Amino acid sequence: MVFSSISFLYYFLPLVLLFYFFTPEKYRNIILLVASLFFYFYGEPRYLWVLIFSIVFNYYYGRFLEKRKKKRPLFLAINLLMNFGILFYFKYFHFFLDNINFLFHRNFSWAYIVMPIGISFFTFQATSYIIDIYRGKVKSANHILTFATYLSLFPQLIAGPIVRYETVEEDLKVRKFNASSFSQGIKRFVIGLSKKVLLANVLGECSKSLAGLASQSVFSYLLQATGNTLQLYFDFSGYSDMAIGLGLMFGFHFLENFQYPLFAHSITDFWRKWHISLSSWLKDYIYIPLGGSRVPTCRRYLNILIVWMVTGLWHGASWNFVLWGIYFAVFLILEKAFFLKFLEKHRILGHFYTILLVVISFVIFNETDFSQLVVFLKGMFGFSHLPFSNMETVYYFKNYLIVILISILAAIPWFSFGKGKMLSNEKWKKIFSFLEPIFYFALLLITTGYLVDESFNPFLYFRF
């Protein structure tokens, strides 16, 4: 079940909200837990046990670790080996086996393994919980129901954002109904749903059509690369908006996961704004323990490289993801060493530089076949003796031009430029208060219409 589906919007969510708000406050975690386990079972019945095992194992291990004063580093290591061992088996074992076969000319084989959805997200959440107990940042959950609700919470269970226990610890204990937060949650959810259905899905269809052209052109490759970048942004940021909105409806306050990253002026700035929950997790639990920026320069750059190789592998068990991580590591190191201050001073130039590098990065991200990656990049930059454009490319460009333009405009933080001044005016306040509910209701109706008639509705980050 995905958020952008009729079954979720008009059956699952209304029923859960109904039961939740008609249940006494002290039993609401039970409602959320049952709903979350059903939500996961609906999408992944075969591997519900993996999530339940992670809940039980990490809850009791957290209690155990908190009470032990000696040999705690060893106990922490055992937990990390168990958590990441499960993740390795389901996500990376075949990748590891394929590389062993290639390097040593062997033919080892193993039964096909289906990766449980969301395993990277709930593994990282469970691990952060254990490490924070070890560091003394949080106390272990006082009841398994509390921890189970945290780890399985359906708004962010299968595609993030990665929520740390300390962020929602108080919300798990006490949540009072707040009409303002509930209203904000609905609006945030509708915005995310619209991003997903009206922009990401349409952009995905555009890129799919362009990829299937009988004859390619430089322009068709450029359009595909741009469309793929915008699709991935609106797909994932839309999901994060929906997750944050759902959290607000149920009384949880998740941290922001995107802050208009395509408007960044450097790669360093881009990664402060893209998938913030993952970036901060990797910084706090890998980069800083490695020494962070407190070590000599060469070691610092090595730390960056290690973190970004892990970032690449987190996204998928394929060498293109490793290359994607190294690609970003190289530019992050170059910026820190030479020209970050220049980019911060010349932001317009920095925006163009960043967009170009980000678009290229998502070409690498999307192409698991290196030979096809080379073909794509050569075609995109005019090194394949292709015409700049052709009739088929122009046809699709005209058909999708409006959506592409709206997507580009939607990736820019326009409201931060003038909304504050406008809303300080009483006249504008009245206009906004009157039009706002009409706007959101219209968006919901339009997206529902699209969903009823639509077959192309994937969530790209489910595979991570």
Helices and strands as residue ranges (DSSP letters): H 6-7, I 8-12, H 13-21, G 25-27, H 28-43, G 45-47, H 48-67, H 72-87, I 88-92, H 93-104, H 119-135, H 144-152, G 154-156, H 165-173, H 179-194, I 195-200, H 201-211, H 218-249, G 261-263, H 267-273, H 276-282, I 283-287, H 297-315, H 319-334, I 335-339, H 340-345, H 347-366, H 370-380, H 391-410, H 415-423, H 426-453, G 460-463
